[in-house]
Amino acid sequence: MSELNTLAVVGAGIGGLAAALALGQAGFKLRLYEQAETFFETGAGIGLGPNAMRVLDQWGLGSELRQAGCTPAFLLSRRAEDGRIAGRLPMGQSFIEKYGAPYLTLHRADLHRLLLTAVKNQALAELFLNRKLTGIDVQSKGIDLQFQESSETHQVLGLIGADGINSRVRSLAFEADALMPSGHWAYRALLPIQDLPAAFHDTHIGIWMGKRLHVVHYPVRGGDYLNMVVLIESADLPSQAGWDVLRSTGQIHADLKQALKGCCNELQELIHRAENWRAWCLFDRAPLHTAEQMAQGRVALLGDAAHPMLPYLAQGAGMAIEDAASLAQHWQDTSLTVEQRLSNYAQARWQRVSQVQQRARRNGRIYHADGVLRMARDAALKLGGAKLMDMPWLYGFHSR
Ligand SMILES: Cc1cc2nc3c(=O)[nH]c(=O)nc-3n(C[C@H](O)[C@H](O)[C@H](O)COP(=O)(O)OP(=O)(O)OC[C@H]3O[C@@H](n4cnc5c(N)ncnc54)[C@H](O)[C@@H]3O)c2cc1C
């Protein structure tokens, strides 16, 4: 099957769908290949900063997203051991005025569903399910793609690897670099908000900072559920790479009980209300240090395939969305070769995503601080408050 005027995107997660939507809206034919036979409700809550929301607004998804999600009025940072408030950042209307879009919290499945529907509604994107990419063969005029359990070869003009943290495209077309267990685990659960004390009924983001752990919660599904994430440092480093390393329910509850021992009652009670916890071992790569790590020849990477990051700035999906907008913009320069267009995309993106990867790691250290660093953090938050918690470099960024 030859489509030498067509770009292929491998992976239909948030990044792949965003790329398909942006390229389709810019008038380009593309093929989107996904290994799964069908889409399940995977993941949990996602926070989308105004930097990502502005892009989604431009793509016409803003009002449906706002209906599916919530616009938290403020972010409240507290100390996990005694519940004392460390800082408060007004969000809501204040973010809309400052950044031109809200900070939105929603369920990943809702974001995925809205992107998928938008991609299906546009004629230029063709979606192939049950196509697991296994090999590529770069020719002078295009690339041959091979898929598992299929004898057919698809020829395309160029390839975008949006196939997540364990990217096959990355391992086939780029120099190998190690995927590392970060030593951090994320435990995620959803609770109906109506079952919770009144303190959790308003729409705010809560962050509780403890020693070697922190907890984040925010409303999703139009405010019906509270998404909770407990992030814990652990010496348990699985050798198997992947986000979704499941632990037994009993083990998860034992982990949470042990980790939260030194935390205040309010936080412990909140966490122990939920039953449906799932555990993710968080893996990480070193931050990007050249554009060539994002694009080489006719192949480019996008989203977690290019720059997986710890979730401590809540920007993994946001960066994938920014990547997609930038890719579509650079792809429009048809006076250039495929290689030049992909290289320009990588040049425009790598420093931005590298900075976010680094700052996400740093945020983890600050949230989990102990001793002198913790005292300095609390003192700085007391003095600097909202100014320290806001991030104009992140939320005010306009992708190109
Ligand atoms: C605990 C936690 C909290 C988070 N919170 C936030 C947050 O608040 N805000 C935020 O912006 N981000 C957050 N993230 C990060 C965010 O979820 C990811 O960065 C984002 O979903 C990555 O999207 P992606 O499309 O790049 O990759 P993925 O979602 O992994 O999608 C990759 C797709 O490629 C497919 N695929 C893989 N291999 C192949 C192959 N060989 N052939 C074909 N298809 C293939 C997969 O099936 C999948 O559908 C969080 C992550 C975690 C773990």
Ligand as a Chemical Component Dictionary entry (heavy atoms), coordinates in Angstrom:
data_LIG
# 
_chem_comp.id                   LIG 
_chem_comp.type                 NON-POLYMER 
_chem_comp.pdbx_formal_charge   0 
_chem_comp.three_letter_code    LIG 
# 
loop_
_chem_comp_atom.comp_id 
_chem_comp_atom.atom_id 
_chem_comp_atom.alt_atom_id 
_chem_comp_atom.type_symbol 
_chem_comp_atom.charge 
_chem_comp_atom.model_Cartn_x 
_chem_comp_atom.model_Cartn_y 
_chem_comp_atom.model_Cartn_z 
_chem_comp_atom.pdbx_ordinal 
LIG C1  C1  C 0 0.481  9.699  37.582 1  
LIG C2  C2  C 0 0.468  10.517 36.328 2  
LIG C3  C3  C 0 -0.169 11.741 36.323 3  
LIG C4  C4  C 0 -0.164 12.544 35.171 4  
LIG N1  N1  N 0 -0.775 13.761 35.204 5  
LIG C5  C5  C 0 -0.716 14.564 34.126 6  
LIG C6  C6  C 0 -1.336 15.851 34.151 7  
LIG O1  O1  O 0 -1.931 16.258 35.151 8  
LIG N2  N2  N 0 -1.233 16.655 33.049 9  
LIG C7  C7  C 0 -0.586 16.231 31.920 10 
LIG O2  O2  O 0 -0.528 17.007 30.936 11 
LIG N3  N3  N 0 -0.006 15.008 31.858 12 
LIG C8  C8  C 0 -0.057 14.167 32.920 13 
LIG N4  N4  N 0 0.521  12.928 32.868 14 
LIG C9  C9  C 0 1.275  12.537 31.661 15 
LIG C10 C10 C 0 0.396  12.162 30.499 16 
LIG O3  O3  O 0 -0.560 11.193 30.868 17 
LIG C11 C11 C 0 1.271  11.625 29.368 18 
LIG O4  O4  O 0 2.401  12.457 29.192 19 
LIG C12 C12 C 0 0.515  11.617 28.057 20 
LIG O5  O5  O 0 -0.679 10.875 28.173 21 
LIG C13 C13 C 0 1.392  11.004 26.957 22 
LIG O6  O6  O 0 0.655  10.866 25.785 23 
LIG P1  P1  P 0 1.308  10.150 24.521 24 
LIG O7  O7  O 0 0.244  10.176 23.477 25 
LIG O8  O8  O 0 2.625  10.740 24.221 26 
LIG O9  O9  O 0 1.595  8.637  24.985 27 
LIG P2  P2  P 0 0.578  7.485  25.390 28 
LIG O10 O10 O 0 -0.607 8.010  26.098 29 
LIG O11 O11 O 0 1.394  6.441  26.084 30 
LIG O12 O12 O 0 0.060  6.909  23.994 31 
LIG C14 C14 C 0 0.858  6.095  23.168 32 
LIG C15 C15 C 0 -0.072 5.295  22.248 33 
LIG O13 O13 O 0 0.759  4.556  21.318 34 
LIG C16 C16 C 0 0.281  3.236  21.208 35 
LIG N5  N5  N 0 1.416  2.397  20.789 36 
LIG C17 C17 C 0 2.514  2.079  21.528 37 
LIG N6  N6  N 0 3.365  1.315  20.804 38 
LIG C18 C18 C 0 2.802  1.158  19.582 39 
LIG C19 C19 C 0 3.209  0.479  18.384 40 
LIG N7  N7  N 0 4.370  -0.215 18.333 41 
LIG N8  N8  N 0 2.389  0.504  17.306 42 
LIG C20 C20 C 0 1.201  1.201  17.364 43 
LIG N9  N9  N 0 0.757  1.843  18.459 44 
LIG C21 C21 C 0 1.561  1.840  19.559 45 
LIG C22 C22 C 0 -0.254 2.919  22.606 46 
LIG O14 O14 O 0 -1.186 1.846  22.583 47 
LIG C23 C23 C 0 -0.908 4.251  22.994 48 
LIG O15 O15 O 0 -2.245 4.330  22.551 49 
LIG C24 C24 C 0 0.495  12.093 33.989 50 
LIG C25 C25 C 0 1.094  10.822 33.972 51 
LIG C26 C26 C 0 1.079  10.042 35.128 52 
LIG C27 C27 C 0 1.704  8.684  35.086 53 
# 
loop_
_chem_comp_bond.comp_id 
_chem_comp_bond.atom_id_1 
_chem_comp_bond.atom_id_2 
_chem_comp_bond.value_order 
_chem_comp_bond.pdbx_ordinal 
LIG C1  C2  SING 1  
LIG C2  C3  SING 2  
LIG C2  C26 DOUB 3  
LIG C3  C4  DOUB 4  
LIG C4  N1  SING 5  
LIG C4  C24 SING 6  
LIG N1  C5  DOUB 7  
LIG C5  C6  SING 8  
LIG C5  C8  SING 9  
LIG C6  O1  DOUB 10 
LIG C6  N2  SING 11 
LIG N2  C7  SING 12 
LIG C7  O2  DOUB 13 
LIG C7  N3  SING 14 
LIG N3  C8  DOUB 15 
LIG C8  N4  SING 16 
LIG N4  C9  SING 17 
LIG N4  C24 SING 18 
LIG C9  C10 SING 19 
LIG C10 O3  SING 20 
LIG C10 C11 SING 21 
LIG C11 O4  SING 22 
LIG C11 C12 SING 23 
LIG C12 O5  SING 24 
LIG C12 C13 SING 25 
LIG C13 O6  SING 26 
LIG O6  P1  SING 27 
LIG P1  O7  DOUB 28 
LIG P1  O8  SING 29 
LIG P1  O9  SING 30 
LIG O9  P2  SING 31 
LIG P2  O10 DOUB 32 
LIG P2  O11 SING 33 
LIG P2  O12 SING 34 
LIG O12 C14 SING 35 
LIG C14 C15 SING 36 
LIG C15 O13 SING 37 
LIG C15 C23 SING 38 
LIG O13 C16 SING 39 
LIG C16 N5  SING 40 
LIG C16 C22 SING 41 
LIG N5  C17 SING 42 
LIG N5  C21 SING 43 
LIG C17 N6  DOUB 44 
LIG N6  C18 SING 45 
LIG C18 C19 SING 46 
LIG C18 C21 DOUB 47 
LIG C19 N7  SING 48 
LIG C19 N8  DOUB 49 
LIG N8  C20 SING 50 
LIG C20 N9  DOUB 51 
LIG N9  C21 SING 52 
LIG C22 O14 SING 53 
LIG C22 C23 SING 54 
LIG C23 O15 SING 55 
LIG C24 C25 DOUB 56 
LIG C25 C26 SING 57 
LIG C26 C27 SING 58 
# 
